[in-house]
Amino acid sequence: MRSEGFTFVEFVIVIIIVGILSIIAVPVYRSYIEKTKPTQDISDVKESAVENIPLKEFSGGVSSGNIPVASG
């Protein structure tokens, strides 16, 4: 008579399969992240530049170094 559930051997086999899949998946994921990093950096710079243009126009050129200095 067999009880319901997994045996220890079946559990160990599942753990081994998950381990093998993670050994394959982690390096592939890391290489994917490294390949997309330059693209993300370029995108971030472009987004920052687009967001800063209205700020320069609104601030009246303060961001370009035209900050009034108090004499004293």
Buried (B, 14 or more C-beta within 10 A) or exposed (E): EEEEEEEEEEEEEEEEEEEEEEEEEEEEEEEEEEEEEEEEEEEEEEEEEEEEEEEEEEEEEEEEEEEEEEEE
